[in-house]
Amino acid sequence: MFNNIGVSGLVIILIIALIVFGPAKLPQLGRAFGDTLREFRNSTRGMVEDVTVEKQDDTKQIMEELR
């Protein structure tokens, strides 16, 4: 997604963020963004684990029916 931004693009984004939000709000915004990203990652990991367990259970049930 961000493969083509480069260093100059990141600098421009940071300058715009400083102008829009101000230097006092940037740490709070970064922390909130990090917390949101962490929660999203944990949620998707939980969903993947649930699907994997369901798939294993279905496979076991199919194997038992074939016996």
Phi, psi and omega per residue, in radians:
M1 nan -0.800 -3.102
F2 -1.883 0.468 -3.075
N3 -1.176 -0.522 -3.018
N4 -1.801 0.220 -3.083
I5 -1.307 -0.953 -3.127
G6 1.417 3.073 -3.085
V7 -1.198 -0.755 -3.118
S8 -1.114 -0.640 3.092
G9 -1.140 -0.703 3.102
L10 -1.133 -0.689 3.119
V11 -1.102 -0.758 3.131
I12 -1.102 -0.742 3.120
I13 -1.092 -0.749 3.120
L14 -1.124 -0.696 3.112
I15 -1.115 -0.762 3.112
I16 -1.108 -0.724 3.113
A17 -1.095 -0.708 3.105
L18 -1.097 -0.719 -3.141
I19 -1.170 -0.764 -3.062
V20 -1.278 -0.838 -3.004
F21 -1.740 -0.398 -3.100
G22 1.494 2.731 -3.067
P23 -1.198 -0.404 -3.120
A24 -1.298 -0.545 -3.074
K25 -1.537 -0.349 -3.060
L26 -1.041 -0.766 3.102
P27 -1.077 -0.666 3.114
Q28 -1.148 -0.743 3.125
L29 -1.135 -0.718 3.112
G30 -1.106 -0.731 3.116
R31 -1.124 -0.765 3.130
A32 -1.121 -0.707 3.116
F33 -1.123 -0.740 3.113
G34 -1.107 -0.741 3.107
D35 -1.107 -0.729 3.122
T36 -1.121 -0.770 3.128
L37 -1.110 -0.715 3.120
R38 -1.107 -0.774 3.134
E39 -1.121 -0.716 3.108
F40 -1.088 -0.759 -3.135
R41 -1.112 -0.752 3.117
N42 -1.118 -0.702 3.132
S43 -1.138 -0.787 3.141
T44 -1.175 -0.615 3.093
R45 -1.102 -0.735 3.118
G46 -1.111 -0.695 3.121
M47 -1.150 -0.735 3.130
V48 -1.109 -0.715 3.108
E49 -1.108 -0.719 3.121
D50 -1.083 -0.776 -3.137
V51 -1.136 -0.707 -3.138
T52 -1.112 -0.758 3.129
V53 -1.125 -0.746 3.116
E54 -1.087 -0.716 3.139
K55 -1.129 -0.711 3.107
Q56 -1.144 -0.708 3.121
D57 -1.115 -0.735 3.109
D58 -1.102 -0.710 3.129
T59 -1.119 -0.749 3.109
K60 -1.089 -0.718 -3.123
Q61 -1.154 -0.728 3.117
I62 -1.119 -0.743 3.137
M63 -1.116 -0.682 3.122
E64 -1.188 -0.618 3.113
E65 -1.196 -0.549 3.140
L66 -1.305 -0.319 -3.124
R67 -1.348 nan nan
